[in-house]
Amino acid sequence: MATLRLNLTFREKRVCMNCGPEVVPIEVLRSGESGVIVDVSGDEKTVSRLAEMGVRCGCEFTVKRKDCPTLLTINGHDILLRCGQAAMILVSVEAASQLV
């Protein structure tokens, strides 16, 4: 039940941000691309761990390396994501340009 509650919170954030229709997994972006995190899915432990690392809805990021593991920069910090974790994070590339 806790996973559902966490995911509902992320969905509410996505609606509030008006991110538009282009929401994709972070794993499909290329090195150098930036965006905004709009949804993080998974079990409660994984979502909590990612949140502790700074991977939260509304955070802007840049993909520094698109390999396994994926290297991101979020809030000035480099973060490595396992292949499975990158698939659980949905992002909007359009939203980053709307925030500027």
C-alpha positions as CSV (number, residue, x, y, z in Angstrom):
1,M,0.0,0.0,0.0
2,A,2.9,2.4,0.7
3,T,4.1,2.1,-2.9
4,L,0.7,3.2,-4.2
5,R,0.8,6.2,-1.9
6,L,4.3,7.3,-3.0
7,N,3.3,6.9,-6.7
8,L,0.1,9.0,-6.2
9,T,2.3,11.7,-4.8
10,F,4.5,11.7,-7.8
11,R,1.5,11.7,-10.2
12,E,0.1,14.8,-8.4
13,K,3.4,16.6,-8.9
14,R,3.4,15.7,-12.6
15,V,0.0,17.3,-13.1
16,C,1.0,20.4,-11.1
17,M,4.0,20.9,-13.3
18,N,2.1,20.8,-16.6
19,C,4.9,18.9,-18.2
20,G,3.1,18.2,-21.4
21,P,2.6,14.9,-23.2
22,E,6.3,14.0,-23.8
23,V,7.2,11.8,-20.7
24,V,9.8,9.1,-21.3
25,P,12.1,6.9,-19.2
26,I,15.4,8.5,-18.4
27,E,17.2,5.6,-20.0
28,V,16.2,6.8,-23.5
29,L,17.9,10.2,-23.3
30,R,21.3,10.8,-24.7
31,S,24.4,12.2,-23.0
32,G,24.1,15.9,-22.6
33,E,20.3,16.0,-22.6
34,S,18.5,17.7,-19.7
35,G,15.0,17.5,-18.3
36,V,12.8,17.3,-15.2
37,I,11.9,14.2,-13.2
38,V,8.1,13.8,-13.2
39,D,7.6,10.2,-11.9
40,V,9.6,7.6,-9.9
41,S,8.1,4.1,-9.7
42,G,9.1,1.0,-7.9
43,D,8.8,-0.5,-4.4
44,E,8.8,1.7,-1.4
45,K,12.4,0.9,-0.5
46,T,13.7,1.8,-4.0
47,V,11.7,5.0,-4.3
48,S,12.8,6.1,-0.8
49,R,16.5,5.3,-1.6
50,L,16.3,7.3,-4.9
51,A,14.7,10.2,-3.0
52,E,17.5,10.1,-0.4
53,M,20.0,10.4,-3.3
54,G,18.1,13.5,-4.7
55,V,16.1,11.8,-7.4
56,R,12.7,13.4,-6.8
57,C,9.9,14.8,-8.8
58,G,10.5,18.3,-10.0
59,C,14.3,18.0,-9.9
60,E,16.2,19.2,-13.0
61,F,19.0,16.9,-14.2
62,T,21.5,16.4,-17.0
63,V,22.6,13.0,-18.4
64,K,26.4,12.9,-18.3
65,R,26.9,9.3,-19.4
66,K,24.3,7.0,-20.9
67,D,25.8,3.6,-20.1
68,C,25.2,1.1,-17.4
69,P,25.4,2.6,-14.8
70,T,23.8,5.9,-16.0
71,L,25.6,9.0,-14.7
72,L,23.3,12.0,-13.9
73,T,23.9,15.5,-12.4
74,I,21.2,16.6,-10.1
75,N,21.5,19.8,-8.0
76,G,25.3,19.9,-8.7
77,H,25.8,16.3,-7.6
78,D,26.8,13.3,-9.8
79,I,24.6,10.3,-9.2
80,L,25.0,6.8,-10.7
81,L,21.9,4.8,-11.4
82,R,21.7,1.1,-12.1
83,C,20.2,0.0,-15.3
84,G,17.0,-1.1,-13.6
85,Q,16.7,2.2,-11.7
86,A,17.0,4.3,-14.9
87,A,13.9,2.5,-16.3
88,M,11.8,3.4,-13.3
89,I,12.3,7.2,-13.6
90,L,10.1,9.1,-16.0
91,V,11.2,12.5,-17.2
92,S,10.0,15.4,-19.3
93,V,12.6,17.0,-21.6
94,E,10.1,19.8,-22.6
95,A,9.6,20.9,-19.0
96,A,13.2,21.9,-18.5
97,S,12.9,24.5,-21.3
98,Q,9.6,25.8,-19.8
99,L,11.3,26.5,-16.4
100,V,14.0,28.7,-17.9
